[in-house]
Amino acid sequence: MIEVKSVTKKFGSFTAVDNISFTVENSSIYGLIGYNGAGKTTLLKTASGMYRPDGGKVLLDGENAYDNNEIRTGLFYIPDDMYFMGNSTVEGMARFYSGMYESFDMKLFEKILSIFSLDKKARLRSFSKGMKRQAEIAFALASRPRFMLLDEVFDGLDPQKKEICKTLFLEYMAESECSVIISSHSLSELANLCDHVGLINGKKMSLDCSIDDIPEENKKFRLLLSQPVSKGAFEALPLKELEVKGNAVFFTVMGKENLEKVRKAVALMPIASMDELPMTLEEVFLSEMEDKSYDLQQIFG
Amino acid sequence: MIYSKSSADYAARYDLKRCFKSGFLFPLLACGLFLLSLFSTIDKNLHGDEYVYKIFGSDTYETYIIYQYICAAFGALAGLFSFRFLTSVKMSNVYLSMGINRKQLVKNRIISSTVYIALASIIPFIAAIILNSIYFTVEPGLIKASVFYALVYFGNMLLGFAVASLFTVSVGNFIESGVCTATALLAPTALIYTAGVAISKFVNGAAMSDYEMFYDFGGFCRTFASYTRRLNPLEYLNSTPPVGYKYVDGGARELGGFDYLTVIAWLLIAVVVLCLVPKLIEKRKAEIAGAVGANKKAVRFVCGVIAAVSFMLLSKFASVNKTVGCIITTIVPAMIYIGITAIVYRNKADFVASLKDAAVVTAVTFVTTVTLVTGIFGYFSKVPDPEEIEYAGICPSSVEFIMALDESRRITRESSKVYGPMTDKDDINTVVSIHHKVVDGLDKGDDSVCFVYKMKNGRYIARFYKNVSLEGAQASHNVVNTKWYDGLIKDSFTDWDFDYDKEWEKIPEVTPGTTQIEETEIGWKCDYIYYKEKNNTGEIYVYSKTLNDSVKLSEKVSPEEMKEFRTVFSEELIALTPDEIFYPKEQAMYHIRVRKGDAEEYDGPTMDNIPVYKSMKKTVEFLTRHGVEFNNLTADDVAEVKLVAQENKTVTIGLRREKSVAVSYLTAEYVKDVFGGRENIQGDSGFAFSDVEGITDRKLIERYFNSYRSYCSYSGDNGKFVQFIFKDGSDLVAYIPEKEL
């Protein structure tokens, strides 16, 4: 289990991650979503024990992660920016990881390589970005880690390889009870993979929920009122994307508690008809990002 | 899928193995260089009884120092590359996220590198022992030397490694760690050498010269670098004689004097620095990887060293104008500091913070400048009490005349000669009074005078003054009024059986009995000449005033008459006043040249071209009585005259006349100095006149010919050098005083 508890990380006076908390259970894949520069990589590096948090802590199976060699023997971190030694071959790098991870399974490694159709004698520097990713995923899985931290791991992979990787992660997780955090700025990459998602927005965690709960806890409302109601009547409610057009009112509500509040308030209004539609993960993401988005139409006047 | 202590140990063991596999390159290169140097000695250097000294291809002390630098450089490279992973974001992502903690990563690299560094230091010296034993035998001296130098170079390599490791784990960027390491390793050399420059420029009278120099009776005048060599980890072998060499009676050499204390001290410092590395890695923030200027202490250190070095180098302006020099040295280092920090930080907040540092730099440079300019608050202007002086010595301004009298009495390096020791109370008072006049006229001229005292408490005091006033320089000529000078003249002419050795017994570093020590043989750069032979024989040559004709006096007079001449001439020479010697009012009638030992050998001790004036009646009478007459060249024999201004410098020139290319180093060098350092490629004494248009006007030629002086020291006189080119192709270099022009 990975427990991120009120983690804050600052670089000088700049706060990269502000008081973020979430938990990744065993046999769970946690999707960390956020726009570029949101703090996902910083959070993963803090979780990997590389960065010392300025506030809070990261616990791996209850042990503090920072510079903890024992607990990290069961951790594999795939950074966005991959590194392979000098002129090493796939096989050479595998030997490196087999030296560093006692649990490294060479047979499993070769098996994964064959799935990816990668030549173990080939030099890694001659690989494309996607091939390097595949090799890195093979190193990670063959190390049989207890915790996996994957930073933009699908970046550069073609759709077919993405699906293979997802399958491998899911199978490995099911078999090993591994806790995985996978970060991405692309929601589609995480679809059908994560069981939980966290959305980092403005250096803070603005959403932390189970994938299953997303449609239940995040709704789009379409109301048709029997008589016009001023916009002010809705402004006190925790709504997003509020739009009032005559008797028609459109808005979204995010979060279980908010939903309850809104339902109670709307019930008191003169409703002709009401549609309550579940939001997709993508809609939730866009809605959360709304505050940060630019009005592109205004840019060129 | 495990995580445990055993897995962590597994990773640590593997990492150590990898360190041993990959960390050998730079120690191997150092070892290879040593071995190459060793094997290069096989052909040419392993011979005779010198095998003990032939550890490297060359035994000059510079070689030992160069190896100190090389070892430190290879050690530093080993450190930089061992910890490079910390300065790369990509690499630290891998290394710092695995099951091995930072301290262990550091320890593994320290262990493997230390082992390789030790091997790289030991193997060449074991090879040296084997090689020498093949050619000769294994001697204890060889083993001692090998152990010592192995320890030295191990210490240097380890220090380089430790410093590089320290900075690499402290800063974010690889290049920055390289710059910091280079700065730290070279800082002692840079600071010591530039401090020497600053002292010599600012502190008038400082007892340190820009170069190693002997007092002929008081040991060494060392450079600041030599005084402080033990403070420099890369130059503590820089000594005279080299560490490990000892001179013994009879001129033989043997190993000894190993400065183990310094070596071990620096080795311990390297170990302490190395011990700090695991501590620092724990404080290191992984996020600084790749970033420049992340460690402000390191930036301050580098900027501080650069500012300090620039401060001292800027002191050269002090020789142009002391006030300007002070202003520049106070302000510019702070500006350099600000400039560098602005480039490194590139943000307003840090730049503003660096202004505070710059203020500190300004305060430090100001205080240092004031301290130096005031001669450490007047310390170097203090004249010793004559009552406390055991004996005194002086190197007066421009008194080549005296030097020419007896070369065997000088130990000289370039233009500094110390005359003495003067033990007579009156002589000491004379020197002290000269010292007072020199101190009173400091910074009012461009002459130089030095004083060396042996105090009754056993201490030596040496003062080297520059920018001495004309009055001070002229006062220094009063040295000819001392009994020591009279004795020197008398001895030079009346006692041909000098006991040279007794003059040298007081110099501990010099081995009596050696004839001439060659630099290449002992690895000791020295310019002094030491004469073993007692010169019981000698010859006096009398030259015409134009040096075109000479007489060997022994062919004209009997040994008894020769003795009489020597007495007469020396007495009249002693009777000459400083003015008569240094500012002659009349032309010489003859010139006397004395050669001792083998009269035909040019390199023998020589007294050159001493003018005989009409006022030296007894000498003139003697020579006339014995029919010493010459066909002097006249103005009619002169084809052309060339004049060159002496540019208001204090000069001394002895009369020279040579047929073609001059062999006179002294004159040529002097003229070179006077004329702004123009190259004297061929050693031609007439080179200074080569670009000057000749005067052929007969009236002018006659005027100049009748007014030149043979040997003059003109301080402040605006006279001119003159070259008479005779019709037979020979030339004569002399001086024409201002009033005669």
Interface residues (C-beta under 8 A of the other chain):
Chain A: F11 K45 S48 G49 M50 Y51 R52 D61 D67 N68 N69 E70 I71 R72 T73 G74 L75 F76 Y77 P79 D81 M82 Y83 F96 G99 M100 Y101 E102 S103 R144 P145 R146 L149 S176 C178
Chain B: M1 I2 Y3 S4 K5 S6 S7 A8 Y10 A11 A12 Y14 D15 K17 R18 S88 V89 K90 M91 S92 N93 V94 L96 S97 M98 G99 I100 N101 R102 Q104 E282 K285 A286 E287
